[in-house]
């Protein structure tokens, strides 16, 4: 943890005049692909599901615009960005203040940007759907899955995917801050 903290000292901001240290609160969103992939890989390794599992089987609220792709899309398809969703589908909904549940609900209104499994389009919400689906398969919320399958196993005691946990830290790392003159 100290190597990570030392590397982050120059990158993270300072909150309340306290230097970034191992106990500094860190929040990781479900959109962070590295932590998301590692969490899901741990869940797959623990036998919760498989990469080839059809997402709709454990996340029935999720729908694409075409019923057959809704029932065929797998965790792997979403991670490879081959679901047919247009690039960054759903991001604007979040920017406009829609909840993640509503943003995911609205994915069904996007027309396919190309053939299923033949077209690559990066989508944060596609990754999110995979994450929430695997969490459902595990019987927990995504934030709990990340906590138990990643942060706790790595001894990351000040890291959480819950915004309320992040805000509860008096000393918080600022996720993004301008460098130099901004």
N, C-alpha and C positions, 0 to 999 in steps of 0.2 A: 504493500500500500504506500510505503514512503516513496518509492520510485515514481509511482503514478502521481502522488501529491507534488513531488519536486518538479516533475515535468509540467504539471498543471499550474504551478505558481505563476509562471510567466504568461499563461493563457487566460486564466479565469480572473474575473473581477474581484474586488474586495467589497464586502458588505459590512457596514458599521465600523469601518476602519480596522477590521481584523483580517490578518493574512489568511490566504487559502491554505488549509492544513488537512490532514487525513480525516478529521472530524467535521470538516466543512460539508454542509448539506448539499447534495447534488440531486437534481431531478433529471430523469431520463424519460423522454416521451416515447410512446409506442411507435413513433415514426423513425426512431434511431435504428437503421437497418442492422448494424452490427450486433447491438444488444438484443434486438428482436430475433435475429437469426440464431444467435447463441442460445437464447431462452427456448426457442422452439426445437432446436437440435437436442437440447437437454431433455425436453418433454418427449420427443420421439425416442431418444435413447432410453428413457425410463419406461417406454411402452405405452404411453398415453394414447398415441395415434401413430400414423405413418405419413411420410411425405406424399404418398399416393392416395391418401384418404380424401374422399369427396367432402368438401367443406359444408355443403348443404345438409349433410347427415347430422352434423353436430352444431350447425349454425343456421337453422331453418329460416331465420329472419332475413338472411342475405339472399338477394336476387339480382341476377343480371337481366338485361332486356329480353333475352331469348331463354325460354324455359329449359331447353335441352342443355344449354351451356351452364345455366344455374345448377343443374343436377350433375353435370360432368366435371366442373372445375375443381381442381385439387389444391391442396396446400402448395405443392410443387409448382403448379401453374401460376399461382399468385406470386410466389417468390421469384419465378422467372419472368414475371410481367407478361405472361402470354394468355391472359384471360379475355382479351378483346377489348377491355376498357381503354378509353382514350388516355393519352398521356396526362398525368396529374388529375385524373378524374376525382372529383370530390374536394380537392384542395380549396377551391373558391368558396364552397359551401362553408367550410370551417372558417375561412377568412371573413365571411359575412356573419359569423356568430352562431351558425347552426351547431347543435350538439353532434358528437361523433355518431350517435345512434341515428340521428336524422340524416347526417351526411352519408352514412352507409345505406340507409333506406333509399336515398335519392340516386344511388348508383344504378338502380334498375332503369332509370330514365335515359341513361347514356346509350346511344346507338353504338354498336361495335365499331371500333376504329380499324378493324381488319379481321381476317379470319382467326377463329379460335385456335390457339396453340401455334399459329404461324406468324403472328405479328407481335413485336416487342414494343410495349409502351409502358414507361415507368409510372407507377401509381403508388403513392403513399398509402392511400386507402385500401388498395389491394393487399399490401403488406398487413395493414391493420385488420382486415377481414380474416386473413390467415391467422394472425395472432389471437383475435377474439374467438375464432372458431376452435383453435387448439385449447385455449383456456376453457371454453365451454366443455370440450371433451374431457378435460381434467376436473371439471366440476368446480372451478374457481373463476374469479374475475382475472382479467389480464394482469392487473397490477400485482395481484397475489402470486400468479404464475411466475412473473419476472422476479419477484422478491425471493421466492423459494428455490427456483431453478437456476438463478443467476447470481443475484446480489449476495444472498446469504452464503452460497457455496464458495464465493470468492472473498468472503470476509468484508464486503462493501457495506458496512453497518450504517453509513451516513447517506446511502443512495436509495432512491425510491422512484417508482413511476407514479406515485400518488402526489398530486400537486399539494395537497394539504400537509403531507409529510415534509416536503421541500420547504413550504412556507413556515412550518413549525421550527425550523432551525434558525437560531439567531444569526449565525454566520452561514450565509448561502453563497455558493458560486453563482456568478451571473452567467447564464448560458451563452449569450452573445453580447459582445461589447465592441465599440469602434476601436480600431488601433490607430495610433498616431493622431492625425488630424481628422479621422473619421471617414 
